[in-house]
Amino acid sequence: MLIFDMELKSFMEEKKIILDDYLKKELPTDNQDPSIIHKSIRYSVLNGGKRVRPILTMMVAELLNGDYKKVLPAAAGIELIHTFSLVHDDLPCMDNDDYRRGKLTNHKVFGEAMAVLTGDALLVMGMDFICRNAQVEGIRKDSVLKVINNICELLGTQKMLGGQVDDISWANNKGDGSFVESIYLRKTSALICAALKTGAFLFEATDEQIEALNKYGENIGLAFQITDDLLDLQEDNKIESKPTYPGIYGVQKSKIAAQKYCSEAKKSLSIFGEKANLFYEFADSIVYRKK
Ligand code: GRG
């Protein structure tokens, strides 16, 4: 099994470069006052993330015969919101991590207060970037409103934020499999679904297509998070104190579960047939990824 199909690999590399260039150009420069916050924002955004979520938004645009360039502002906004969640997740009061993407975490370089403010700024800026998509020719303003509405819902206390609440308040407790799955659906799948549905709303997908993409997002989110846990375990060689899939089910069963969610994800896009080939390859690449 190939880790990455060549078509997917070149698609992802090309779109990552385009997105990175857009972010470099559109983010406030380092020397703009107050310069410390802009340095901090650029440090955390422009540091080699895989750009999975915005690339998915662009993939949906193409799936619906749209021009991916027309979703760039919203796709970039979603990456900023993702980065906000990582900066806050790394804080000492949350996961207390020293490294992110192979570099020192934001609070290790800029201090805790600045890291909190950087996260706040990224969330606000992310929403602003999404609003900017209303200026793009051919994109309906009410579609952008649907995107904003959906993002607010998927970030809220019933979804991503709520998932993080249960994730941190269950530290040192056992928890069972279905509870862990519900945390993963909220803290990881929700933003992936938001990225997919952003492309779908902007290119006026049907309800059936939106539902199919949402199912795909839920399943790849589960496969993604379980694989993340397995990679963490490989690196640290210790089971985390909080409930995780490998902690509850062991490595072998977790690998099987990640593969099951990956094939569920692929099945959910059957209405698109071969047009969704990149999405099928993307699902496989999640389970076989090495970082
Ligand atoms: C949503 C309002 C609101 C608050 C956020 C801090 C927080 C609450 C949530 C954190 C959730 C979190 C960190 C989930 C983990 C998601 C995940 C698998 C991250 C890793 O994603 P990758 O591998 O990372 O795409 P890169 O570095 O490539 O971007």
Residues whose N, C-alpha, C, O or C-beta is under 5 A from the ligand:
A	BS01	GRG	G49 K50 R51 V52 S85 L86 H88 D89 R101 L155 M160 L161 Q164 K187 T188 D228
